[in-house]
Amino acid sequence: MSTAVVVGGGPNGLAAAISLAAEGVQVTVLEAAQEVGGGARSSEAIIPGLLHDHCSAIHPMAVGSEFLGRFGLERYGLRWRWPEIDCVHPLDDGSAGVLYRSVEQTAAGLGPDGSRWRRAFGYPAARFDALSQDIMRPLLRFPHHPLMLARFGAPTVLPGSAFARLFRTKQGRALFGGVAAHAFRPLHYPMTSAIGMGIIAAGHRHGWAVAEGGSQSITNAMVALLSDLGGKIETGVRVDTASQLPAADITMFDLAPSAVAGILGDRLPRRVSRAFNKFRRGPGAFKVDFAVEGGVPWTNPDAHRAGTVHLAGTYAELAATEREIHAGLMPERPFVLVGQQYLADPQRSVGNIHPVWSYAHVPNGYTGDATEAIIAQIERFAPGFRERIIGHSVRSTTQMAAYNANYVGGDIMTGAKDIRQLTFGPRITLSPYTIGVPGRYICSAATPPGPGAHGMCGANAAQLALAHLARRA
Ligand SMILES: Cc1cc2nc3c(=O)[nH]c(=O)nc-3n(C[C@H](O)[C@H](O)[C@H](O)COP(=O)(O)OP(=O)(O)OC[C@H]3O[C@@H](n4cnc5c(N)ncnc54)[C@H](O)[C@@H]3O)c2cc1C
């Protein structure tokens, strides 16, 4: 029987482990933390019973994930829940850009920008399932649907700023900009519309869903499936050197490229090691969870029904804050993402006290305390919020990296999503999961298709590993 070791038990490590175990490989996952799950974990905090997602919260890219679908994780308790409204981007005058799962409903709310929204997103949303066969894999390969991919792909090379100019209303521009800013890149850089377009198209097809019982349920379902397939998990095992790696036919690294280079040292070809050590990090996230009595008192009525609220003000303000964090400067009013998962999954609340998830975009390695800036930004669009806070808990950029070594300096994307790294992954190659050592692969969110709790980096890398085993047999 072939054997495999997976280092790191985040969604991608678990997806790789499951994909291998399902083909009869004997798999062991080695995880540094006391429990697996990486960025897909949740727990009670602040007050007993109040359930907070530690990282990943909203899952437009996961619901339709080929990996999650293939293994039928609902059999292991994974259930998606949807808020009434996917995302709201409020402005100071009380108005907002409002994103619904339906393209038509979104367009109807955007007034003069409605037809532009429909033209931009109607086509990729209607064909998202077919498109995802190409965009959820390394991009530089012969596509399953070349014409469809070309039509979707052409505008993704645009800077977010150019794409945003398609929209004439401040609500339409801000709504698109807030989603594009998930790329953690200055929006005037080329290809910064790509991540936003992917998330919006996925959301119009599958909705911005949350996992019932917290994102931990994604991990729990994967762990139960892996166990059924005979896989083993060892927690509290941090791998720092190659000598700690058990002998195995396959080794998968659900790690940042620099960590793989550190572990394998001169066992890696020099060109790979150089590329992995030069891999660029993205800006950081500073996270604050709140316990809020009666929920957030938003001025905009739609924000009361939205799973996600993007706080930055106008598109111009948002673009300025993203430029600043990229330059290593902490903006006075950072881009803040607020999650109200409890609206779709009420069991996360305790009576009238609700868990509110938030993080701000900050410079990589930011050492200050962004809590007050986050509260002020929420207060700006929800006067009276401060008085409703019963308690809060903070995860700074430093704590983020201590919590999960992949998030160096608070970089929750596992690497800057610049053109090169977004297109190729950790190094310029057509095979982004290979590391130049037969039977060893990198499968973290540093590889295509990138961040998210969809498991596709791990599943794609596992296909290469299985092909390697088949060639040896
Ligand atoms: C604050 C925040 C908000 C987010 N929001 C969303 C969201 O709403 N939707 C979404 O889809 N995604 C979101 N993400 C991103 C998502 O969580 C990640 O992209 C995803 O978890 C990446 O999965 P992974 O398996 O590649 O790596 P990770 O989840 O980072 O897991 C890596 C695992 O490897 C372990 N590890 C690291 N080093 C070692 C070592 N040396 N030895 C052994 N084990 C090691 C870590 O402990 C960890 O368990 C968010 C992330 C954060 C932090």
PDBQT file of the ligand as one rigid body, heavy atoms in Angstrom, charges set to zero:
ROOT
HETATM    1  C1  LIG A 501      -9.244  36.355   9.339  1.00  0.00    +0.000 C 
HETATM    2  C2  LIG A 501      -9.447  35.487   8.134  1.00  0.00    +0.000 A 
HETATM    3  C3  LIG A 501     -10.600  35.603   7.380  1.00  0.00    +0.000 A 
HETATM    4  C4  LIG A 501     -10.814  34.778   6.276  1.00  0.00    +0.000 A 
HETATM    5  N1  LIG A 501     -12.009  34.847   5.627  1.00  0.00    +0.000 NA
HETATM    6  C5  LIG A 501     -12.303  33.935   4.681  1.00  0.00    +0.000 A 
HETATM    7  C6  LIG A 501     -13.614  33.813   4.196  1.00  0.00    +0.000 A 
HETATM    8  O1  LIG A 501     -14.543  34.498   4.656  1.00  0.00    +0.000 OA
HETATM    9  N2  LIG A 501     -13.867  32.894   3.218  1.00  0.00    +0.000 N 
HETATM   10  C7  LIG A 501     -12.881  32.049   2.752  1.00  0.00    +0.000 A 
HETATM   11  O2  LIG A 501     -13.163  31.193   1.888  1.00  0.00    +0.000 OA
HETATM   12  N3  LIG A 501     -11.620  32.130   3.219  1.00  0.00    +0.000 NA
HETATM   13  C8  LIG A 501     -11.311  33.031   4.179  1.00  0.00    +0.000 A 
HETATM   14  N4  LIG A 501     -10.056  33.082   4.719  1.00  0.00    +0.000 N 
HETATM   15  C9  LIG A 501      -8.967  32.319   4.062  1.00  0.00    +0.000 C 
HETATM   16  C10 LIG A 501      -8.980  30.845   4.366  1.00  0.00    +0.000 C 
HETATM   17  O3  LIG A 501      -9.128  30.615   5.743  1.00  0.00    +0.000 OA
HETATM   18  C11 LIG A 501      -7.644  30.267   3.887  1.00  0.00    +0.000 C 
HETATM   19  O4  LIG A 501      -7.405  30.618   2.539  1.00  0.00    +0.000 OA
HETATM   20  C12 LIG A 501      -7.623  28.755   4.008  1.00  0.00    +0.000 C 
HETATM   21  O5  LIG A 501      -7.756  28.369   5.349  1.00  0.00    +0.000 OA
HETATM   22  C13 LIG A 501      -6.313  28.223   3.448  1.00  0.00    +0.000 C 
HETATM   23  O6  LIG A 501      -6.277  26.848   3.657  1.00  0.00    +0.000 OA
HETATM   24  P1  LIG A 501      -4.891  26.058   3.665  1.00  0.00    +0.000 P 
HETATM   25  O7  LIG A 501      -5.228  24.648   3.909  1.00  0.00    +0.000 OA
HETATM   26  O8  LIG A 501      -4.120  26.424   2.447  1.00  0.00    +0.000 OA
HETATM   27  O9  LIG A 501      -4.036  26.651   4.855  1.00  0.00    +0.000 OA
HETATM   28  P2  LIG A 501      -4.369  27.000   6.352  1.00  0.00    +0.000 P 
HETATM   29  O10 LIG A 501      -5.808  27.066   6.595  1.00  0.00    +0.000 OA
HETATM   30  O11 LIG A 501      -3.533  28.186   6.620  1.00  0.00    +0.000 OA
HETATM   31  O12 LIG A 501      -3.824  25.740   7.166  1.00  0.00    +0.000 OA
HETATM   32  C14 LIG A 501      -2.468  25.433   7.290  1.00  0.00    +0.000 C 
HETATM   33  C15 LIG A 501      -2.302  24.493   8.449  1.00  0.00    +0.000 C 
HETATM   34  O13 LIG A 501      -0.927  24.108   8.540  1.00  0.00    +0.000 OA
HETATM   35  C16 LIG A 501      -0.520  24.147   9.898  1.00  0.00    +0.000 C 
HETATM   36  N5  LIG A 501       0.929  24.351   9.918  1.00  0.00    +0.000 N 
HETATM   37  C17 LIG A 501       1.600  25.488   9.590  1.00  0.00    +0.000 A 
HETATM   38  N6  LIG A 501       2.923  25.279   9.701  1.00  0.00    +0.000 NA
HETATM   39  C18 LIG A 501       3.092  23.987  10.095  1.00  0.00    +0.000 A 
HETATM   40  C19 LIG A 501       4.230  23.177  10.360  1.00  0.00    +0.000 A 
HETATM   41  N7  LIG A 501       5.470  23.658  10.230  1.00  0.00    +0.000 N 
HETATM   42  N8  LIG A 501       4.047  21.890  10.753  1.00  0.00    +0.000 NA
HETATM   43  C20 LIG A 501       2.778  21.375  10.859  1.00  0.00    +0.000 A 
HETATM   44  N9  LIG A 501       1.671  22.106  10.626  1.00  0.00    +0.000 NA
HETATM   45  C21 LIG A 501       1.815  23.397  10.222  1.00  0.00    +0.000 A 
HETATM   46  C22 LIG A 501      -1.292  25.306  10.475  1.00  0.00    +0.000 C 
HETATM   47  O14 LIG A 501      -1.374  25.212  11.889  1.00  0.00    +0.000 OA
HETATM   48  C23 LIG A 501      -2.648  25.131   9.793  1.00  0.00    +0.000 C 
HETATM   49  O15 LIG A 501      -3.491  24.276  10.507  1.00  0.00    +0.000 OA
HETATM   50  C24 LIG A 501      -9.808  33.860   5.859  1.00  0.00    +0.000 A 
HETATM   51  C25 LIG A 501      -8.644  33.727   6.607  1.00  0.00    +0.000 A 
HETATM   52  C26 LIG A 501      -8.479  34.507   7.746  1.00  0.00    +0.000 A 
HETATM   53  C27 LIG A 501      -7.288  34.252   8.615  1.00  0.00    +0.000 C 
ENDROOT
TORSDOF 0
